[in-house]
Amino acid sequence: MKTRWILNVLISVWFFIFTFIYSLTNGEVWSSVILGLITMIFSLWNLESNSESKAVG
């Protein structure tokens, strides 16, 4: 379970680092940053919802 969360964090960090490794246009930079933020938000949301369900059950 934690492996999936760590993988999602690494993917979202990659979206941020990717913009600096390659020469991207302004639109591509924003797309990559937004995808990184969405991935991070969903992975944190998933982690929180899973921890609450385990505490109840």
Stockholm file with secondary structure:
# STOCKHOLM 1.0

chainA/1-57         MKTRWILNVLISVWFFIFTFIYSLTNGEVWSSVILGLITMIFSLWNLESNSESKAVG
#=GR chainA/1-57 SS CHHHHHHHHHHHHHHHHHHHHTTCCHHHHHHHHHHHHHHHHHHHHHHHHHHHHHHHC
#=GC SS_cons        CHHHHHHHHHHHHHHHHHHHHTTCCHHHHHHHHHHHHHHHHHHHHHHHHHHHHHHHC
//
